[in-house]
Amino acid sequence: MQRFDVAHCLVEPSYAVWQASSQAVFVALFHLTAGASACAELPSGVYAFGGSVAACLAVPIYDEIDYSSLHMAGKAIGLFLSAARMWRRSLGPNLAGRLPEPLVEKIESFLGFEKASLAAEVASILRTHGVFVDDEYDREESGFGRDGNWSWWLSDGGRAPYARTDVDYYITAVSLEEAGIKAEALRRELKEVLGEHVAVRTPNTLTLCPPFPGRHVQIVLTAHLDLASVMLFADLDSTAAAYDGRSVWGSSRFLRAVRGGVNVVPPKMWAERRDTMGRAAKYVRRGFGVSLRREDGLSCMRRGEYDEDDVKQLRRVVRLSPPFFTASSTNTAEVGLQLESNTAYNEYKIPRGPGVTPDIVELFFRRQGADGRILEAEKPLRCEWRLSRRPEEWVQWGAVVAAGL
């Protein structure tokens, strides 16, 4: 906490975080966070982006956390997935024509290279190195990853900082036709590695919902020309980081945030964008304080330059950490009725929690009268340009300089 002047933060962060010490550490944490979807081979120009990346790249600073175990696990996962992909690439027209398909399937099954089994193999690698997520733990005895259990950071019954993070995949392409092809390729790949799930169409995404504790996986259908454009539209500094399955990418905004422990928010954005306080509070719990910056680049720290009631409200929001919805029955219809009476969920906020299955999610949408959002497998995905809409107001709020546009 001594690396920055807390006087420049409206609210101090809940953790001190720092950049992950190696890409192998990041890889291990990304597989803990993203689950089966982390095993997908991403098409070129497709990136995991936002909270699921920040969770693994901006890690807490605690002496008792054994990052060497994560490093070794990440290296082992990389070798395993590389071997699996090399095997598939070697099955070109020449070899595939010579080997009977049943034999190929048996070899893949024996080696653990079947796409549907990749996640289980990776989970086994993580546990072999003493790294896992398990909510059944004693907080007094096992807090802060002392025993390799990362539930306190990623789950903890919905109370952990990154418990509610979805895994978002963004598409970059030179044309909408190319973006659509990449979206379809990504959907096919995710369908194979995720296994059981239901696909839900929201205005800007296709959301794949596997059984809990699997996270919702979103294919963002508002395409960008390049990664720089994706970075530009990140609402907070702490979310402007990406992973393409091979390399980790961070913008200067993200590096400033993780090394300074603070999100710099333009005052106009703070005042006019309604979800800014909630988003900022979420990242306060994840290790990023909040600083407001005037157009001249100076912090708004003097009395009268910010609303003290906003600061009090921000502190209240930071303290809120509701647990996951937990089904009290194994009957699909009964759980569906439970969800209908839970005002936290609607057709735009998809239910997730212990006992919530793809069947329950599908029933929930049908009872909401939103059957059309359940996407049939054969229905093609269509992308649109993110920058084709009217310019967002925040462009005028000082988040970026004019030359950067």
C-alpha positions in Angstrom: 0.0 0.0 0.0 3.0 2.3 0.3 3.5 2.4 -3.5 1.0 5.2 -4.0 -0.3 8.1 -1.9 -3.7 7.0 -0.6 -4.6 10.7 -0.2 -5.2 10.7 -3.9 -7.9 7.9 -3.6 -11.5 8.7 -2.9 -11.7 5.2 -1.4 -8.7 2.9 -0.6 -8.7 -0.5 -2.3 -9.4 -3.7 -0.4 -6.3 -5.4 -1.5 -2.8 -4.4 -2.6 -2.2 -6.0 -6.1 0.7 -6.2 -8.5 1.3 -7.5 -11.9 1.6 -11.4 -12.2 5.2 -12.4 -11.9 5.2 -14.6 -15.1 2.9 -15.6 -17.9 2.9 -19.2 -16.5 1.3 -17.8 -13.3 -1.2 -15.9 -15.4 -2.0 -19.1 -17.4 -2.7 -21.2 -14.2 -4.9 -18.5 -12.7 -6.8 -18.0 -16.0 -7.6 -21.7 -16.1 -8.8 -21.5 -12.5 -11.0 -18.4 -13.4 -12.3 -19.2 -16.9 -12.6 -23.0 -16.4 -13.2 -25.0 -19.5 -13.4 -22.0 -21.8 -9.7 -21.3 -21.1 -9.0 -24.6 -23.0 -10.5 -23.2 -26.3 -8.1 -22.5 -29.1 -9.0 -18.9 -30.0 -9.2 -17.8 -33.7 -6.6 -15.2 -34.6 -7.8 -11.8 -33.6 -10.1 -13.0 -30.8 -9.2 -12.0 -27.2 -10.4 -12.8 -23.7 -10.8 -9.3 -22.2 -11.7 -7.5 -19.0 -12.4 -8.9 -15.6 -11.4 -12.5 -16.3 -8.0 -11.3 -17.4 -7.6 -8.7 -14.6 -8.3 -11.4 -12.0 -5.2 -13.3 -13.2 -2.9 -10.4 -14.1 -3.4 -8.1 -11.1 -2.8 -10.5 -8.2 -2.7 -9.8 -4.5 0.6 -9.2 -2.7 0.8 -11.6 0.2 4.0 -13.3 1.5 2.1 -16.5 2.3 0.9 -17.1 -1.3 3.1 -19.7 -3.1 3.3 -18.3 -6.7 5.9 -20.9 -7.6 3.2 -23.5 -7.6 1.2 -21.5 -10.0 4.2 -21.0 -12.2 4.9 -24.7 -12.4 1.2 -25.5 -13.0 1.0 -22.9 -15.7 4.0 -24.3 -17.5 2.6 -27.8 -17.3 -0.8 -26.7 -18.7 0.9 -24.9 -21.6 2.9 -28.1 -22.5 -0.2 -30.2 -22.3 -2.4 -28.0 -24.4 0.4 -27.5 -26.9 0.7 -31.3 -27.3 -3.0 -31.6 -27.8 -3.1 -28.9 -30.5 0.0 -30.3 -32.2 -1.7 -33.7 -32.3 -4.8 -32.2 -34.0 -2.6 -30.3 -36.5 -0.7 -33.5 -37.3 -4.0 -35.1 -38.3 -3.9 -33.5 -41.7 -5.4 -35.1 -44.8 -2.5 -37.6 -45.1 -2.5 -39.1 -41.6 -6.3 -38.8 -41.0 -6.9 -40.8 -44.1 -4.7 -43.6 -43.0 -5.9 -44.1 -39.4 -9.4 -45.4 -38.6 -11.6 -42.8 -36.8 -12.2 -45.1 -33.8 -8.4 -45.4 -33.4 -8.0 -41.6 -33.5 -10.7 -41.2 -30.8 -9.1 -43.9 -28.6 -5.7 -42.2 -28.9 -7.2 -38.8 -28.0 -9.1 -40.3 -25.1 -6.0 -42.1 -23.8 -3.9 -38.9 -24.0 -6.6 -36.7 -22.6 -6.6 -34.8 -25.9 -10.4 -34.9 -26.6 -11.7 -31.4 -26.4 -14.5 -32.4 -24.0 -11.9 -33.8 -21.6 -9.3 -31.0 -21.7 -10.8 -29.1 -18.8 -10.7 -32.1 -16.5 -7.1 -32.8 -17.5 -6.1 -29.2 -16.7 -7.9 -29.4 -13.4 -5.9 -32.5 -12.6 -2.7 -30.7 -13.4 -3.6 -27.8 -11.2 -4.4 -30.1 -8.3 -1.2 -32.0 -8.8 0.6 -28.7 -8.1 -1.6 -27.9 -5.1 -3.7 -25.2 -6.8 -7.5 -25.4 -6.8 -10.8 -23.6 -6.0 -13.0 -25.1 -3.2 -15.6 -23.1 -1.3 -15.6 -25.6 1.6 -12.8 -24.0 3.6 -12.1 -22.4 7.0 -11.4 -18.7 6.3 -9.4 -18.4 9.5 -7.1 -21.3 8.6 -7.0 -21.1 4.8 -7.4 -17.5 3.9 -5.3 -15.8 1.2 -4.2 -18.9 -0.7 -2.0 -20.3 2.1 -3.1 -23.8 1.1 -3.4 -23.2 -2.6 -7.1 -22.8 -2.4 -8.0 -19.7 -4.5 -11.7 -19.6 -3.5 -11.2 -16.4 -1.4 -10.2 -14.6 -4.6 -12.4 -16.3 -7.2 -15.5 -17.8 -5.6 -16.2 -18.0 -1.8 -20.0 -18.5 -2.3 -20.3 -15.3 -4.3 -18.4 -13.1 -1.8 -15.0 -13.2 -3.4 -13.8 -10.2 -5.5 -14.0 -12.1 -8.8 -16.8 -14.5 -8.0 -19.3 -12.9 -10.5 -16.9 -12.2 -13.4 -18.0 -13.6 -16.8 -15.5 -14.6 -19.4 -15.8 -12.2 -22.3 -14.3 -12.8 -25.7 -13.9 -9.9 -28.1 -13.6 -10.2 -31.9 -11.3 -8.0 -34.1 -11.6 -8.2 -37.9 -11.2 -6.1 -41.1 -14.8 -6.8 -42.2 -18.1 -7.9 -40.7 -18.0 -11.0 -42.8 -14.6 -11.9 -41.3 -15.9 -11.1 -37.8 -18.9 -13.4 -38.4 -16.7 -16.3 -39.5 -14.5 -15.8 -36.4 -17.6 -15.7 -34.1 -18.9 -19.0 -35.6 -15.5 -20.6 -35.2 -15.3 -19.5 -31.6 -18.8 -20.8 -30.9 -18.0 -24.2 -32.3 -14.7 -24.4 -30.3 -16.4 -23.3 -27.1 -19.3 -25.7 -27.6 -16.8 -28.6 -27.8 -14.7 -27.6 -24.7 -17.6 -26.5 -22.5 -19.9 -29.5 -23.0 -23.4 -29.1 -21.5 -24.6 -25.5 -21.8 -27.4 -23.3 -23.0 -26.8 -20.4 -25.4 -28.6 -17.1 -24.7 -28.7 -14.2 -27.2 -28.5 -10.7 -25.5 -28.4 -7.5 -27.5 -24.6 -7.5 -27.9 -23.5 -11.0 -27.0 -24.0 -14.7 -27.3 -23.8 -16.0 -23.7 -23.0 -19.6 -23.1 -24.2 -20.9 -19.7 -22.7 -24.1 -18.4 -23.7 -25.7 -15.1 -22.4 -24.0 -12.0 -19.7 -23.5 -10.9 -18.8 -22.9 -14.6 -18.8 -19.2 -15.5 -20.9 -17.6 -18.2 -18.9 -17.2 -21.4 -19.8 -14.3 -23.6 -19.0 -13.9 -27.3 -19.2 -10.1 -27.8 -20.7 -9.5 -31.2 -19.8 -5.8 -31.5 -16.6 -6.2 -33.5 -13.6 -3.9 -33.6 -10.9 -3.3 -36.2 -8.0 -4.1 -33.8 -7.1 -4.6 -30.2 -6.3 -0.9 -29.7 -10.0 -0.1 -30.4 -11.1 -2.7 -27.8 -8.7 -1.2 -25.3 -10.1 2.3 -26.0 -13.6 1.2 -25.1 -12.7 -0.3 -21.7 -14.7 1.7 -19.2 -12.0 1.4 -16.4 -8.2 1.3 -16.5 -8.2 -1.9 -14.6 -10.2 -3.7 -17.4 -8.0 -2.7 -20.3 -6.1 -6.0 -20.6 -6.5 -9.0 -23.0 -5.3 -12.5 -23.6 -5.3 -14.3 -27.0 -4.4 -17.8 -25.8 -0.7 -17.2 -26.5 0.2 -13.7 -25.2 -1.0 -11.3 -22.6 -1.7 -7.7 -23.7 -2.0 -4.7 -21.4 -2.6 -1.1 -22.3 -0.7 1.8 -20.7 -3.9 2.5 -18.8 -3.9 -1.0 -17.3 -0.2 -0.8 -16.4 -0.7 2.5 -14.6 -3.7 1.0 -12.7 -2.0 -2.2 -11.6 1.3 -0.5 -10.7 -0.3 2.5 -8.9 -3.3 0.6 -7.4 -5.9 3.1 -8.7 -8.4 3.6 -11.4 -8.4 7.2 -12.7 -12.0 8.2 -13.6 -12.9 11.4 -15.4 -15.3 13.5 -13.2 -17.8 13.9 -16.0 -18.0 10.1 -16.4 -18.4 9.8 -12.7 -21.2 12.3 -12.7 -23.1 11.3 -15.8 -22.6 7.5 -16.4 -25.0 5.8 -14.0 -23.1 2.5 -13.6 -19.7 4.1 -12.9 -20.0 4.0 -9.1 -21.0 0.3 -9.1 -18.2 -0.6 -11.5 -15.7 1.4 -9.6 -16.8 -0.2 -6.3 -16.4 -3.7 -7.8 -12.8 -2.9 -8.6 -12.1 -1.3 -5.2 -12.9 -4.8 -3.8 -10.4 -6.2 -6.4 -7.5 -3.9 -5.4 -8.0 -0.7 -7.3 -8.7 2.6 -5.6 -10.6 5.4 -7.3 -9.2 8.8 -8.2 -11.1 11.6 -10.1 -9.1 13.6 -12.5 -9.9 17.1 -13.9 -9.4 18.0 -17.6 -6.1 19.6 -16.7 -4.8 16.2 -15.4 -4.9 17.1 -11.7 -6.7 15.0 -9.1 -10.0 16.3 -7.8 -9.0 15.9 -4.1 -9.9 19.3 -2.6 -13.2 19.8 -0.9 -15.8 21.0 -3.3 -14.2 19.3 -6.3 -16.1 16.1 -5.6 -19.4 15.2 -3.9 -18.7 13.8 -0.4 -22.1 12.1 -0.5 -20.8 10.1 -3.5 -17.8 9.0 -1.5 -20.0 7.8 1.3 -22.2 6.0 -1.2 -19.2 4.4 -2.9 -18.0 3.1 0.5 -21.4 1.6 1.1 -21.5 -0.1 -2.3 -17.9 -1.5 -1.7 -19.1 -3.2 1.5 -22.0 -5.0 -0.3 -21.1 -8.6 -1.2 -24.2 -10.6 -1.7 -23.8 -14.4 -2.0 -24.7 -16.4 -5.1 -28.3 -17.5 -5.6 -28.5 -21.0 -4.2 -31.2 -23.4 -5.4 -33.1 -25.0 -2.5 -34.4 -27.9 -4.6 -33.3 -30.3 -7.3 -36.6 -29.9 -9.1 -36.1 -27.7 -12.2 -39.6 -26.2 -12.0 -39.3 -25.3 -8.3 -35.9 -23.7 -8.9 -37.4 -21.8 -11.8 -40.1 -20.4 -9.5 -37.5 -19.4 -7.0 -35.6 -17.5 -9.6 -38.8 -15.7 -10.8 -39.2 -14.3 -7.3 -35.5 -13.2 -7.1 -35.4 -9.6 -8.3 -31.6 -9.8 -8.9 -32.2 -11.7 -12.2 -34.1 -10.8 -15.4 -33.8 -11.5 -19.1 -30.7 -9.3 -19.3 -29.0 -10.6 -16.1 -28.7 -14.3 -16.4 -29.0 -16.5 -13.3 -25.9 -18.2 -12.0 -25.3 -20.0 -8.7 -25.2 -23.4 -6.9 -27.9 -25.6 -8.3 -28.5 -23.5 -11.5 -28.2 -25.7 -14.6 -28.6 -24.9 -18.3 -32.1 -26.4 -18.1 -33.0 -24.1 -15.3 -31.7 -21.1 -17.2 -33.7 -22.1 -20.3 -36.9 -22.5 -18.2 -36.3 -19.1 -16.6 -36.1 -17.4 -20.0 -39.2 -19.1 -21.2 -41.2 -18.1 -18.1 -39.9 -14.5 -18.7 -41.5 -14.7 -22.1 -38.1 -14.4 -23.7 -38.0 -17.7 -25.6 -36.5 -15.9 -28.6 -33.3 -15.3 -26.6 -32.6 -19.0 -26.4 -30.5 -19.4 -29.6 -30.9 -22.4 -31.8 -27.6 -24.1 -32.7 -28.1 -23.5 -36.4 -29.0 -19.8 -36.2 -26.0 -17.9 -37.6 -24.2 -15.2 -35.6 -24.1 -11.7 -37.0 -21.7 -9.0 -35.9 -21.9 -5.3 -36.1 -19.2 -2.6 -35.8 -18.8 -1.2 -32.3 -17.8 2.2 -33.7 -20.8 2.4 -36.1 -23.0 3.8 -33.3 -23.2 7.4 -32.4 -20.0 8.6 -30.5 -20.2 7.8 -26.8 -20.4 10.7 -24.4 -17.5 9.5 -22.4 -15.2 10.4 -25.4 -15.8 14.0 -24.3 -15.2 13.2 -20.7 -11.4 13.2 -20.8 -10.9 9.4 -20.6 -8.6 9.7 -23.6 -6.8 12.6 -25.3 -8.0 13.7 -28.7 -4.8 12.6 -30.4 -5.5 9.1 -29.2 -8.7 8.9 -31.2 
